[in-house]
């Protein structure tokens, strides 16, 4: 009888210990996926490509003191880039390129698109503005790198700090 009480007490203690160690791990899984949380931030609606291009242009106008003509060109460039990115994202979600080689190809395409974007931007901005733009991009890369080194992920997960 005494041995049975000890076994029952040990079992109850074991269940309590196991429950307390599993509970925090289960509680962490209740967080929303990043995209869902981001959409919630915008009250369930994702901004249209036009709205995103406008916001980015306004930020660039403030930071680089763009003229109205430059701002129009930058907005058109951002709109084109956003639409291209959405089309590629839709193709990726269809499952075209989910293997390692496909992901590497997508990465190469993104890098090429980024290079084209920078070349077009260089044609729109004057030398002083473009130098400041490059400086801002370098600062963003450093912030991402620091965040990554602290153990946190950057905006898009763990990637090789080449993009801001």
N, C-alpha and C positions, 0 to 999 in steps of 0.2 A: 504494500500500500504506500509506504513511504517513498519507495523507488518510483512508483507511478506518479506521485505528486511532483517529485524532482524532475522527471521526464516532461511532465505537462508544463511545469514552470519554465524549464529550459526551452521547450517548444514555443511557449508564449513569448518569452524573451527574444528568441530568434526571429519570430514573426515581427515583433516590434522593431528590432534592429533593421531587418530587411526592408520593412515598410518605410522607415525613416531615411534609408539610403536611396531607395528607388523614387520616392516622392519628389525630391528636387529635380531629378532627371526628367520625370514625366511633366512637371510644371514648366520646364524650359521648352518642351515641344509644343506648348500652347501658343507660341508666338506666331504671328501671321507671316506668310512668305513675303519677301521684300517687295515684290511687285504689287501684291494685294495691299500692303501697308502704304505704298506710294500712291496707289489709286485712291485709297481712303483719304489720304491727305488732300486730294483734289476733289473730295466729295463724290467719289465713285466714278468720276469722269476723267479720262485721259485727255490732256490738251491736244488740240488738233495740230498738225504740222505748221499751219500758219501762225497759230498762237505761240508755239514754241520758238519759231523763227523770229517772231516779233519780240519776245522776251529777251532772247539772246542778242538781238540787234540793239535793243534799248540798253542792255548792260554794256555792250561794246561801245556804243555811242557815248555813254557816260565815262567809261574807263579810258577811251582813246580819243575823245573829243572829235568824233566823226562829223563831217559836213553832211548836209541832207542828201546830196548825191551819193556820197560814200555809203551812208546808212541804207539807201534804197538798194544799192548793189550788194551790200553785205546781207541784207534781209533776203534778197533773191537767192544768194549763194546758200544761206542757211536753210531756206525752204527747199531748194533742190537737194541738198545733203540729207535733210530730214526725210524727205519722200523716198530717196534711194535707200536709206537705212531701213525704213519701214518695209519696203519691198523685199529687201534681203532678209529681214527678220521673219517675214511671212513665209518665205521659201524655206528658211531654216526650221521653222516650226512644223512645216509639212513633213519634215524628216529627211530631207534631201542629203544633208551632210552631218550626220550625227556621229560618224566614226572619226577616229583620230586624224586620218588624212583629210577628211572633209572639214574638220575644225581648223586644221592648219591652213587649208586653202582659204577658208573664210577669214582667218586672221591675216593672211597675205593680202586678200582683197580689201580688208578694212585699212590696212597700212597704206596700200596704194591709193585708196580713196582719201585718206587723211593727207597724204602727200599732195594729191591734186588740189584738195581744199586749201592747203597752205599756199600753194603756188598761185591759185586764183585770188586768195586773200592778199598775197604780196602785191599783185597787180592793182588791187583796189586801194590799199593803204599806202601812205607815203613812208619813207624810210624810217623816220622817227616813230611813227605809229606802229609799224611792223616790229621794230626793235622792242618797243614796250609790250606788244602782244607776245612776242617770243619770251620775254622776261616773265610775263604773267603765266605763260604755259610752263615754264621751268619751275616757278614757285608751286604751281599745282602738282607737278610731278614730284617735287620734294615733299609736299604735304602727304601725297598718296604713299610715297616710300616710307615716310615716318609712321604713318598709320599702319602700314603693312608690317613694319619692323616691331611695332608694339603688339602685334598679334592680331590686330583687327584687319578686316578686309577692306580693300579700297571700294570705290563705287561699284565696280563690276566683279568683285571677287578677287581671287589671287591671280594676278597677272604680272608680267615682267615689266614693271615700272616705266616702259617706254612711252606710254600714252597717258595723257591727263584728261 
